[in-house]
Structure formats: C-alpha cells, structure tokens
C-alpha cells in the first residue's frame, strides 16, 4: 500500500475531542492494551498530528503521528498500527514468521505467500480469515510488516500451506516508515518454541558436521540477523527503501535476486498450485474485486448471470480468463452458495429459475481486506478499450457533493477552524454546526430538539422577515437551512487519480430527442466527458448496437466538449449502456423518461 510515494492532503494538530475519541477507538480495537500502554500509543500530553493522504492507488488514508514517527493509520474506519508502534508492543497482534529473504518482496509491495511462512514447533496462531497480523523474521520478534490474513489457520493447513496467506498493508522500509525517523527494528529475542529458537543448536551441529557447508535445498537461518536486522535487505539493495518511485512493485519484486537461491525455492513452492487451485484463486480475486470496486448498493438486486458476465469477467487480469468448470466449484451457483455460507452476500430466487444477489455485506473482513491488484490500479480510470469479449472495462467516478463557505456563513464556522472559501462534506458541516451549538450552549433547556437562535445564527440563516419572529429552530431545520446557504461544490474521483473539486453541482448526462427534417427524430447525448466517457467510443458502440448512423460534434458554446447524435429514439439502448454496462447512477442521467414505450407483440 505504501510501496510508492503518497500525496499528503493535510497535516494538522489533533483536537482534544478527537484525541479522546482516538484513544477510545484504539482501546476498542486493541483490547489487550493496558491503560499504561494505551497512554504510550495515544499520549495525553505529547504532540499528535492528523495527516490525511492519498496513496499512489488513490486510497484515502488518515495517519496519526507523534513528533517522531507515525503510530497509527486509519483506512475505511479501521485502525492499524505502524511498525514503530509494534516495536514497542510486539505482542499486540498475532504473529507469523517468515524468512529474511522474503523481506525484499514485502518491501516491494508483494503479499506474503504461505510457502514463505515458517511453521513453529508449537504450531501456528489460531486466527480467522480477515484477522490483522504482524509478520516477523526468523530469530527476531520485532515485526517488519502487518497484513490481513486471507485464510483462517485451519484453511491454511488444509491448503497445504499453499497460496496467498496475507495481504500486506505496511512494511518496514516502505514510504510510511520513511515518514518517521527511519530507525531500524530493535532486537527482540524469540520466545521458546518460536521459529529460530529450535533451529539454532541444530544449525551449529550441522555447521560443524558439514564444515560450514549448507545443503542447497535448505533455507538457512543467519543468527547474525537479529542483531543487525537493519542491514538485511540493504547490503545488496540499498535503494530498495525508495521502491515505488520509478518501479512497479510487482516488477521490483520479480526482478530482485536474493542470495543463495532462496528466492528460487520459495518461487517454486508458490507456483506448485494445481490448475484447479489457480482457477479457484482467480475466481476469488475477480469476485472480491468486483464487489469492492464495481457493484453498488443501488444496483441490487443483481442477476447472478449479469454479475458474472459484466462485473467479474472485466476484473480478470490480462491474458487470463475465468472458467468455472476448471475450478473446484464446477458451477457458479455453487461458488455463490459458498460465499453465502460465509455471509459475504445473500442470493435469492426472485423469479422461477432465476437467481439474484439481493444483499452484500461490504463490511465483511474478506471484502475490506482485499487489495485491488496492481493491473487494475494502472488501468485508465475513464474509458478502457473493449476486450476480446466485448465487455467494457470502465470504472465510474466517485462523486461527492461538497459545500463552500461564503462570507455570510463564515462566522458560524470560524470556531471550527474553517475560513471563507473552505469546502466541506455534509458530515463535516454537520459536525461543525453541532460543535458550534454545544460550544455556545444554544441547546434549548426545555426541549433538546430545538436550538436557540443567537445573533450569528440569526444573520446567517434567517430572512429579514423571520428575524423578529423565530427564536428557536429544530435541529433538522437548522442543518437544512445551513446547507441551503452554503455554496454548492462537488468532488470527482476517478480510480487511480487525485480528486478534482469543481464549483457548482455536477451536470448530469443530458439526453434529449430532437426533430429533424421529414419528421425524423435523433437522440442527442451531452456531458459524457464529465463522467470519464469518450463520446466517440459511445457513438461507435451505439452505432453497432442499433445499426444507425451516429456522429460526434462540438457542443455549441464550448471548445473542449462534444455531443453525440444518433438517428432515432435510442434512449432504451442508451439507458442499458449507461446504467448496466457503465454503472452510472440513475440520478446522474437526465432524460430517460423520454424513452419510447415498448408495446406487446401480438
């Protein structure tokens, strides 16, 4: 996640109330922390900053950092510790151990495969799928990475310790680590029964017996590593700490060479999966990719056949193809039944013989822990070319309404630290208003559903005719009046790109029907560019679907905007293309009601 350089959006000191909330959230997320340890992680006195940033994939992350190092980061309302925090509290998370050569791959952004996990004599920790875990190196309990398990312990053992074990979120020597003081991991002696301790004496005897020679097929344990772990991956690849600025993590991981052939051994183990296991892995990858990035709640219920054809197929990596019959499930319905048993989604037969996905638990650990593959993040977020199967690889933008503070409304938001011209989301506006009311003690004592109107609220929210008549406002009325008085803005975010904020509300895709000579009708489509759609590509697709001529012309009054014109009333075809294939929400399309009614055939 932090293999490449990220972009910092803001860096501000934490407020007292936010510090208390963070403290309670940390206590709830990590219940094993004592009160003293909790004070070390979130100190009451030490300076603490809130840093909002965007990763190179466009993911929004909030980092909490003290005067020296980042201590926590938050993504999708879930808190994660950094390696700096884990070095002070190594028992905070379940621990899995890997070999030192694997660290090179983790730094480059690779995930941890199960063949690289060392199984101790005491057995693996018992975890469930989606559990946050720490990753250490043999011989040292100081974590070098954190990741989310893709399987439970039982599933790992049942799979023969093959396949992907952990989705790595953060590692020693990545860009988040570089944001701190860049200290090396401390030496924390392994406990009895942990990997490294049971092999030490054996290795000494083997060294004496073999006169210092190692078997080519063994994975050596270098006992000098715990005392000098900082040089593990710096001896030959000093520049790996800056991985990601000019290299792709997957290319970087594949290109690195690790001494004594250990990487080759691990790579052979990783590739030893049967074709059926590989197809199962591809099926799971495309399934979680489609749920996390493409399917929206507003589109449910969704036909299972449509989900497979329009969503999962488009998530396949280049050069690969889903073949259900080659998987262990054999049928897509059995695969969905397995996902339903894990309570990831719910499938019902809404009509006889036709199954639909009626509900998805987007908070499920398997969906939240899934990291979108590199190939998907590097795709164009707007309009990709058509694949061989004709499916469109388009990702609709995320559109968030924002509100700008005018000079009239500025006095209400000054106490929250906002100025004229600042843009806020609806939740930030609500939070600022609530804080303002509570700070100025404006909640009515007799009825807490009302807020007393002070001079500032009177000037900002009431008309002249209301100022002498209204002395109290309901909370809902207060918030709605405030939103009405603020200036409209909107933020558009395409996958893999930085958010763009524009003034006003976003114009919808405008569809109109015009009359031409000889009583002929044409369909005109405007504003496609605002949603990352290429007008020429849309014209070509419609022309092929309806077998009618389509042209693209410059939109009158503009220089860089175009409109598509196609013969006949083609709104029905256009609606299917925009709503189903491109997954643009209906509220952003204007003119669908002009579609011709389809009569029954006699």
C-alpha positions, 0 to 999 in steps of 0.5 A, a space after each residue: 500500500 505504501 510501496 510508492 510515494 503518497 500525496 499528503 492532503 493535510 497535516 494538522 494538530 489533533 483536537 482534544 475531542 478527537 484525541 479522546 475519541 482516538 484513544 477510545 477507538 484504539 482501546 476498542 480495537 486493541 483490547 489487550 492494551 493496558 491503560 499504561 500502554 494505551 497512554 504510550 500509543 495515544 499520549 495525553 500530553 505529547 504532540 499528535 498530528 492528523 495527516 490525511 493522504 492519498 496513496 499512489 492507488 488513490 486510497 484515502 488514508 488518515 495517519 496519526 503521528 507523534 513528533 517522531 514517527 507515525 503510530 497509527 493509520 486509519 483506512 475505511 474506519 479501521 485502525 492499524 498500527 505502524 511498525 514503530 508502534 509494534 516495536 514497542 508492543 510486539 505482542 499486540 497482534 498475532 504473529 507469523 514468521 517468515 524468512 529474511 529473504 522474503 523481506 525484499 518482496 514485502 518491501 516491494 509491495 508483494 503479499 506474503 505467500 504461505 510457502 514463505 511462512 515458517 511453521 513453529 514447533 508449537 504450531 501456528 496462531 489460531 486466527 480467522 480469515 480477515 484477522 490483522 497480523 504482524 509478520 516477523 523474521 526468523 530469530 527476531 520478534 520485532 515485526 517488519 510488516 502487518 497484513 490481513 490474513 486471507 485464510 483462517 489457520 485451519 484453511 491454511 493447513 488444509 491448503 497445504 500451506 499453499 497460496 496467498 496467506 496475507 495481504 500486506 498493508 505496511 512494511 518496514 522500509 516502505 514510504 510510511 516508515 520513511 515518514 518517521 525517523 527511519 530507525 531500524 527494528 530493535 532486537 527482540 529475542 524469540 520466545 521458546 518454541 518460536 521459529 529460530 529458537 529450535 533451529 539454532 543448536 541444530 544449525 551449529 551441529 550441522 555447521 560443524 558436521 558439514 564444515 560450514 557447508 549448507 545443503 542447497 535445498 535448505 533455507 538457512 537461518 543467519 543468527 547474525 540477523 537479529 542483531 543487525 536486522 537493519 542491514 538485511 535487505 540493504 547490503 545488496 539493495 540499498 535503494 530498495 527503501 525508495 521502491 515505488 518511485 520509478 518501479 512497479 512493485 510487482 516488477 521490483 519484486 520479480 526482478 530482485 535476486 536474493 542470495 543463495 537461491 532462496 528466492 528460487 525455492 520459495 518461487 517454486 513452492 508458490 507456483 506448485 498450485 494445481 490448475 484447479 487451485 489457480 482457477 479457484 484463486 482467480 475466481 476469488 480475486 475477480 469476485 472480491 474485486 468486483 464487489 469492492 470496486 464495481 457493484 453498488 448498493 443501488 444496483 441490487 438486486 443483481 442477476 447472478 448471470 449479469 454479475 458474472 458476465 459484466 462485473 467479474 469477467 472485466 476484473 480478470 487480469 490480462 491474458 487470463 480468463 475465468 472458467 468455472 468448470 476448471 475450478 473446484 466449484 464446477 458451477 457458479 451457483 455453487 461458488 455463490 452458495 459458498 460465499 453465502 455460507 460465509 455471509 459475504 452476500 445473500 442470493 435469492 430466487 426472485 423469479 422461477 429459475 432465476 437467481 439474484 444477489 439481493 444483499 452484500 455485506 461490504 463490511 465483511 473482513 474478506 471484502 475490506 481486506 482485499 487489495 485491488 491488484 496492481 493491473 487494475 490500479 494502472 488501468 485508465 480510470 475513464 474509458 478502457 478499450 473493449 476486450 476480446 469479449 466485448 465487455 467494457 472495462 470502465 470504472 465510474 467516478 466517485 462523486 461527492 457533493 461538497 459545500 463552500 463557505 461564503 462570507 455570510 456563513 463564515 462566522 458560524 464556522 470560524 470556531 471550527 477552524 474553517 475560513 471563507 472559501 473552505 469546502 466541506 462534506 455534509 458530515 463535516 458541516 454537520 459536525 461543525 454546526 453541532 460543535 458550534 451549538 454545544 460550544 455556545 450552549 444554544 441547546 434549548 433547556 426545555 426541549 433538546 430538539 430545538 436550538 436557540 437562535 443567537 445573533 450569528 445564527 440569526 444573520 446567517 440563516 434567517 430572512 429579514 422577515 423571520 428575524 423578529 419572529 423565530 427564536 428557536 429552530 429544530 435541529 433538522 431545520 437548522 442543518 437544512 437551512 445551513 446547507 441551503 446557504 452554503 455554496 454548492 461544490 462537488 468532488 470527482 474521483 476517478 480510480 487511480 487519480 487525485 480528486 478534482 473539486 469543481 464549483 457548482 453541482 455536477 451536470 448530469 448526462 443530458 439526453 434529449 430527442 430532437 426533430 429533424 427534417 421529414 419528421 425524423 427524430 435523433 437522440 442527442 447525448 451531452 456531458 459524457 466527458 464529465 463522467 470519464 466517457 469518450 463520446 466517440 467510443 459511445 457513438 461507435 458502440 451505439 452505432 453497432 448496437 442499433 445499426 444507425 448512423 451516429 456522429 460526434 460534434 462540438 457542443 455549441 458554446 464550448 471548445 473542449 466538449 462534444 455531443 453525440 447524435 444518433 438517428 432515432 429514439 435510442 434512449 432504451 439502448 442508451 439507458 442499458 449502456 449507461 446504467 448496466 454496462 457503465 454503472 452510472 447512477 440513475 440520478 446522474 442521467 437526465 432524460 430517460 423518461 423520454 424513452 419510447 414505450 415498448 408495446 406487446 407483440 401480438 
